[in-house]
């Protein structure tokens, strides 16, 4: 289970939880403070899959520049088909 999987969503509750239940909570607190909700878009799931594929391609050895270019092309295509 991820470290933040059971952290409450409300900031005040999350702060209390992290202070009492987690060691090294500073990293988690920064994540909570800098997080944004996912964008509202009918094609967000498709764009998210493209982004995940990009990261996997990098982990599998594709250059970051080539993986990002492919992802950008795939996203542009998905947006145009909308």
N, C-alpha and C positions, 0 to 999 in steps of 0.2 A: 504494500500500500504506500502511496506517495506520502511524503511528510505532511503536505498541506491538504490531504484528502478529507480530513475530518475537521478542518479549521472552519469555524463559523464564518458566514459571509458578511455579517454586520461588523464593521470596523471595530466598534467598542468591544463587542464580544470576542472578536478575533484577537485583539490586543490582550485582553485578560487571559484568554485561552493560551496564547503563545507564552506569555510571561509565567504562567503557572504549570504548563504541561510540556513545553518544548525546550530543549537545549539548543543553543545556536539559532534562536528565533529571529535574530537580526536580519538574516537573509530573507526569511519568509516575510517579515514585516515590510521590507523594501519591495518585495514582489507585490504584496497587497496594495501598498501605497501607489505603485506605478502602473498597476493593471488597468485595463480598459475593457468594457464589454465588447463582445464580438459584434461586428457590424451587422446591421439588419439588411439583408439582401436575399432575394429569392435564389441566387446562385452561390451564396456563401459556402454551402457544403462542397460544391464543386471546386471553388477557389481554394478552400482549405485542403482538399485532397491534392490539388496541384502543388500547393506549398509543401505539404508533407512529402510528396514525391521528390520535390527539389532537394529537401534536406536528406532524404534517403540516398539520392543520387550522389550527393557530396560525400556522405559517409561511405559509399561504395567506391569512391575514387574519382568521380567526375570532378573536373575543376569547378570551383564555386562560380566563376564567371560564366562557364558554359551552362551549368545547371540553372543559374538565375536567368540567363537569356532564354533558355527553353521554357522555364516557368512563366516568364513574362509573355512569351509568344502564346503559350497555352491559355493564359488568363485573358489576353486580348481576344483570342478566338472565342472563349467562353462568353465574354461580355458582348461581343458582336452577335453571337447566336441568340442572345436573350430576346 
